[in-house]
């Protein structure tokens, strides 16, 4: 089970674009990971209606969820 915590810290305003970019790249990595997992499963020829298919879907959804959390953080920073 994934547990989320909220952190609060301060940075210089000049560092904000760099920090936002770091977060954006983190979200990008999660999305790339989900696509790679999907591609690997598709190329394996394993039935989607299997235990492996279920695990793959869970892994993809988890990666996408992590990306969404990071995008939400970036939105909150911008707001």
C-alpha positions as CSV (number, residue, x, y, z in Angstrom):
1,X,0.0,0.0,0.0
2,X,1.3,3.4,-0.9
3,X,1.3,6.0,1.8
4,X,1.5,9.6,0.9
5,X,2.8,12.4,3.2
6,X,2.8,16.1,2.6
7,X,6.1,17.9,3.0
8,X,6.8,21.6,3.3
9,X,10.1,23.2,2.6
10,X,11.4,26.4,1.3
11,X,13.8,27.3,-1.6
12,X,15.0,30.5,-3.1
13,X,12.5,31.9,-5.7
14,X,15.3,31.7,-8.3
15,X,15.4,27.9,-7.8
16,X,11.7,27.5,-8.4
17,X,12.0,26.8,-12.2
18,X,14.7,24.2,-11.6
19,X,12.6,22.5,-8.9
20,X,9.5,22.5,-11.0
21,X,11.5,21.0,-13.9
22,X,12.9,18.3,-11.5
23,X,9.3,17.4,-10.5
24,X,8.2,17.4,-14.2
25,X,11.0,15.1,-15.2
26,X,10.0,12.8,-12.3
27,X,6.4,12.6,-13.6
28,X,7.7,12.0,-17.1
29,X,9.8,9.0,-15.8
30,X,6.7,7.5,-14.2
31,X,4.8,7.8,-17.5
32,X,7.7,6.3,-19.5
33,X,7.9,3.4,-17.0
34,X,4.2,2.7,-17.5
35,X,4.5,2.7,-21.3
36,X,7.6,0.4,-21.1
37,X,5.7,-2.0,-18.8
38,X,2.7,-2.0,-21.2
39,X,5.0,-2.5,-24.2
40,X,6.9,-5.3,-22.6
41,X,3.7,-7.1,-21.6
42,X,2.2,-6.7,-25.1
43,X,5.4,-8.1,-26.7
44,X,5.4,-11.1,-24.3
45,X,2.2,-12.5,-25.8
46,X,0.8,-13.2,-22.4
47,X,-2.9,-13.1,-22.1
48,X,-4.3,-10.0,-20.5
49,X,-6.9,-12.2,-18.8
50,X,-4.3,-13.8,-16.5
51,X,-2.7,-13.2,-13.2
52,X,0.3,-11.7,-15.0
53,X,-2.1,-9.5,-16.9
54,X,-3.7,-8.3,-13.7
55,X,-0.3,-7.6,-12.1
56,X,0.8,-5.7,-15.2
57,X,-2.3,-3.5,-15.1
58,X,-1.7,-2.8,-11.5
59,X,1.9,-1.8,-12.1
60,X,0.9,0.5,-15.0
61,X,-1.9,2.1,-12.9
62,X,0.5,2.6,-10.0
63,X,3.1,4.3,-12.2
64,X,0.4,6.5,-13.7
65,X,-0.9,7.4,-10.3
66,X,2.5,8.4,-9.1
67,X,2.8,10.7,-12.2
68,X,-0.6,12.2,-11.4
69,X,0.5,13.0,-7.8
70,X,3.6,14.8,-9.1
71,X,1.6,16.7,-11.7
72,X,-0.8,17.7,-8.9
73,X,2.1,18.9,-6.8
74,X,3.3,21.0,-9.8
75,X,-0.2,22.5,-10.2
76,X,-0.3,23.4,-6.5
77,X,3.1,25.1,-6.8
78,X,1.9,27.2,-9.8
79,X,-1.3,28.1,-8.1
